[in-house]
Amino acid sequence: SEKADIVPGYDFLVNSVWPEIVHGLEEKLPSLFNPGNPDVFHEKYTASMDFVRKFERQCGSQASVKRLRSHPSYHSFNNKWNLPVYFQIRYRVVCRILSRSLSDTLEDAPAGSSYCLLATHMVWMSLLRCWSDQMFLPLLAHRLWKLSLQILARYSVFISEVSVRPISCENTKENRKSVPVGRKESSVSPNPGEDQGNGSSPESQPLPSVSSTQLVYVAADLDKLQDQIPDILEMIKPKLEMIGFKNISCIAGALEDSKTSLSACVPTLNNRIIQDLSESSFTYLKSALEVPRLYRRTNKEVPTKASPYVDCALKPFYRLQNEYKEILKQPMIQQWLEGALSESTQKYYETVSDVLSSVKKMEESLKRLKQARRNVTSNPVGTNGGMSDDNKIRLQLALDVEYFGEQIQKMGLETSSIKSFSALTELVLSAKDQATAEQS
């Protein structure tokens, strides 16, 4: 009763009730403190701490609460909860799932996930799990924060590893083999002290291949995860405020460092994607070398449209724009298109230049031969009474490049942003002018 007289030096709740409660729990219910089942342990610990808080509110004064918290049985009760063991169990589960998803395969993310790949999905789910009400305990906040940073650091290592894998044209993951990758020890390995070596050199093991689609997915996921770094802070902030931690700027700075580390992986990843796009395109563009064979001594009509190889060379770019527009930001797509088109156009320019030089040499050789014999049996002029084979070749290349430029513009790009395209245009226009001038 609030009206009851307070006896100095006497605290019934602290000195009588609380010790009996603790003694009863420790003697009659020792399984309460068993961390073997982390889910059950979390539930019991949370309920017990809630009971302790309610018990403290029953104390008549702040002094009584202080006496309770300094009582030996209070310390005994708190020490019975083996939080480090509970954390290690949770830690191993998170690390095992994360390591498997990052190291074994690059499978598609589960249905309903906002990520493309299982690896990134599991990274985000691991971060959510660390700070969920089903796992978080206030006294473990510092350990969970460290684990969160380790998860992000391990993901940046994953991106770096994927970025150096050989690119395969096979998109079916059934045909891919999961070959171990030679790498440094993971920063979130469940057994950091164990010797993982098996006597073979990691450097001697071949890297598993990665498809072009998977590289695009990795880039899309990486960009999305970087955008969600602020969400991680908002998720952690209330948990830290719960335990009285106020230096949020320190947490924000550490997350920004993690974001910077992830950003450092972007250039290499972009270069690999640009290189793959460029090589896929130039595989067809180099067919310009076959144009002379199509017209020399074949009596073909004067060309009026671009060669089929140009459309084939543009397919990788169309696919990038059409199939991935829902998962990639437009600036990223444009950056890849400009980079890949610049590389392939430079090679295309060199190829066309070589063809035109070869045509010119052949033409000059035939002229010299004609002058020497005075009666050449083979006439380079077609039976259609018009353009020579050499000029047909020049005109065909000009049509190809002109169509190539038109399609670049249809993709929403400016040809002025594509390196070597202006030089390529000037090259074929000069050849076209020569062909039309000779015909007239």
ChimeraX attribute file (.defattr): number of C-alpha atoms within 10 A of each C-alpha:
attribute: neighborCount
match mode: 1-to-1
recipient: residues
	/A:1	4
	/A:2	6
	/A:3	5
	/A:4	6
	/A:5	7
	/A:6	10
	/A:7	8
	/A:8	6
	/A:9	6
	/A:10	11
	/A:11	16
	/A:12	12
	/A:13	18
	/A:14	23
	/A:15	14
	/A:16	11
	/A:17	11
	/A:18	18
	/A:19	19
	/A:20	14
	/A:21	12
	/A:22	15
	/A:23	14
	/A:24	12
	/A:25	15
	/A:26	16
	/A:27	9
	/A:28	10
	/A:29	10
	/A:30	11
	/A:31	12
	/A:32	16
	/A:33	21
	/A:34	16
	/A:35	21
	/A:36	12
	/A:37	11
	/A:38	18
	/A:39	14
	/A:40	15
	/A:41	21
	/A:42	20
	/A:43	12
	/A:44	16
	/A:45	19
	/A:46	16
	/A:47	11
	/A:48	15
	/A:49	12
	/A:50	12
	/A:51	12
	/A:52	14
	/A:53	10
	/A:54	11
	/A:55	15
	/A:56	19
	/A:57	13
	/A:58	12
	/A:59	18
	/A:60	13
	/A:61	11
	/A:62	11
	/A:63	10
	/A:64	19
	/A:65	18
	/A:66	13
	/A:67	16
	/A:68	22
	/A:69	14
	/A:70	12
	/A:71	15
	/A:72	11
	/A:73	19
	/A:74	17
	/A:75	12
	/A:76	14
	/A:77	17
	/A:78	14
	/A:79	11
	/A:80	13
	/A:81	16
	/A:82	13
	/A:83	19
	/A:84	13
	/A:85	14
	/A:86	20
	/A:87	19
	/A:88	14
	/A:89	16
	/A:90	19
	/A:91	18
	/A:92	15
	/A:93	14
	/A:94	22
	/A:95	21
	/A:96	14
	/A:97	14
	/A:98	25
	/A:99	22
	/A:100	12
	/A:101	19
	/A:102	23
	/A:103	16
	/A:104	15
	/A:105	18
	/A:106	22
	/A:107	14
	/A:108	17
	/A:109	16
	/A:110	13
	/A:111	8
	/A:112	6
	/A:113	11
	/A:114	13
	/A:115	23
	/A:116	22
	/A:117	22
	/A:118	19
	/A:119	27
	/A:120	27
	/A:121	20
	/A:122	22
	/A:123	23
	/A:124	19
	/A:125	13
	/A:126	20
	/A:127	21
	/A:128	16
	/A:129	18
	/A:130	22
	/A:131	19
	/A:132	14
	/A:133	12
	/A:134	14
	/A:135	19
	/A:136	17
	/A:137	19
	/A:138	13
	/A:139	11
	/A:140	14
	/A:141	18
	/A:142	11
	/A:143	14
	/A:144	23
	/A:145	17
	/A:146	10
	/A:147	20
	/A:148	24
	/A:149	18
	/A:150	18
	/A:151	24
	/A:152	21
	/A:153	19
	/A:154	20
	/A:155	22
	/A:156	22
	/A:157	20
	/A:158	20
	/A:159	22
	/A:160	17
	/A:161	17
	/A:162	23
	/A:163	23
	/A:164	15
	/A:165	17
	/A:166	14
	/A:167	19
	/A:168	15
	/A:169	12
	/A:170	14
	/A:171	13
	/A:172	8
	/A:173	14
	/A:174	7
	/A:175	8
	/A:176	15
	/A:177	11
	/A:178	14
	/A:179	14
	/A:180	13
	/A:181	18
	/A:182	14
	/A:183	11
	/A:184	8
	/A:185	12
	/A:186	17
	/A:187	15
	/A:188	21
	/A:189	17
	/A:190	17
	/A:191	12
	/A:192	11
	/A:193	8
	/A:194	8
	/A:195	8
	/A:196	9
	/A:197	8
	/A:198	7
	/A:199	6
	/A:200	8
	/A:201	9
	/A:202	15
	/A:203	10
	/A:204	9
	/A:205	12
	/A:206	13
	/A:207	18
	/A:208	19
	/A:209	18
	/A:210	22
	/A:211	20
	/A:212	19
	/A:213	17
	/A:214	19
	/A:215	22
	/A:216	20
	/A:217	21
	/A:218	23
	/A:219	23
	/A:220	20
	/A:221	21
	/A:222	22
	/A:223	18
	/A:224	17
	/A:225	21
	/A:226	16
	/A:227	11
	/A:228	13
	/A:229	17
	/A:230	14
	/A:231	12
	/A:232	17
	/A:233	14
	/A:234	11
	/A:235	15
	/A:236	21
	/A:237	17
	/A:238	12
	/A:239	18
	/A:240	18
	/A:241	13
	/A:242	10
	/A:243	12
	/A:244	10
	/A:245	12
	/A:246	12
	/A:247	11
	/A:248	14
	/A:249	9
	/A:250	10
	/A:251	16
	/A:252	17
	/A:253	11
	/A:254	13
	/A:255	19
	/A:256	15
	/A:257	14
	/A:258	21
	/A:259	21
	/A:260	13
	/A:261	16
	/A:262	21
	/A:263	14
	/A:264	14
	/A:265	19
	/A:266	18
	/A:267	11
	/A:268	14
	/A:269	20
	/A:270	19
	/A:271	15
	/A:272	20
	/A:273	23
	/A:274	22
	/A:275	18
	/A:276	20
	/A:277	25
	/A:278	24
	/A:279	19
	/A:280	20
	/A:281	26
	/A:282	24
	/A:283	13
	/A:284	18
	/A:285	24
	/A:286	19
	/A:287	17
	/A:288	21
	/A:289	15
	/A:290	11
	/A:291	17
	/A:292	21
	/A:293	12
	/A:294	14
	/A:295	21
	/A:296	17
	/A:297	16
	/A:298	11
	/A:299	15
	/A:300	14
	/A:301	14
	/A:302	18
	/A:303	15
	/A:304	10
	/A:305	14
	/A:306	18
	/A:307	18
	/A:308	11
	/A:309	17
	/A:310	21
	/A:311	18
	/A:312	16
	/A:313	23
	/A:314	20
	/A:315	15
	/A:316	18
	/A:317	21
	/A:318	15
	/A:319	11
	/A:320	18
	/A:321	17
	/A:322	9
	/A:323	10
	/A:324	17
	/A:325	12
	/A:326	10
	/A:327	17
	/A:328	19
	/A:329	13
	/A:330	13
	/A:331	9
	/A:332	13
	/A:333	16
	/A:334	16
	/A:335	13
	/A:336	21
	/A:337	25
	/A:338	19
	/A:339	22
	/A:340	26
	/A:341	29
	/A:342	20
	/A:343	21
	/A:344	28
	/A:345	25
	/A:346	18
	/A:347	18
	/A:348	25
	/A:349	22
	/A:350	15
	/A:351	17
	/A:352	24
	/A:353	15
	/A:354	14
	/A:355	20
	/A:356	22
	/A:357	12
	/A:358	14
	/A:359	19
	/A:360	16
	/A:361	12
	/A:362	13
	/A:363	17
	/A:364	12
	/A:365	12
	/A:366	16
	/A:367	15
	/A:368	12
	/A:369	13
	/A:370	15
	/A:371	11
	/A:372	10
	/A:373	10
	/A:374	10
	/A:375	10
	/A:376	13
	/A:377	8
	/A:378	9
	/A:379	13
	/A:380	18
	/A:381	15
	/A:382	19
	/A:383	12
	/A:384	11
	/A:385	8
	/A:386	15
	/A:387	21
	/A:388	24
	/A:389	27
	/A:390	22
	/A:391	28
	/A:392	26
	/A:393	28
	/A:394	28
	/A:395	26
	/A:396	24
	/A:397	27
	/A:398	25
	/A:399	20
	/A:400	21
	/A:401	25
	/A:402	17
	/A:403	17
	/A:404	19
	/A:405	18
	/A:406	14
	/A:407	17
	/A:408	18
	/A:409	12
	/A:410	9
	/A:411	13
	/A:412	9
	/A:413	16
	/A:414	13
	/A:415	19
	/A:416	9
	/A:417	13
	/A:418	21
	/A:419	17
	/A:420	21
	/A:421	22
	/A:422	15
	/A:423	13
	/A:424	20
	/A:425	16
	/A:426	13
	/A:427	18
	/A:428	24
	/A:429	19
	/A:430	12
	/A:431	20
	/A:432	21
	/A:433	15
	/A:434	14
	/A:435	20
	/A:436	14
	/A:437	10
	/A:438	12
	/A:439	12
	/A:440	7
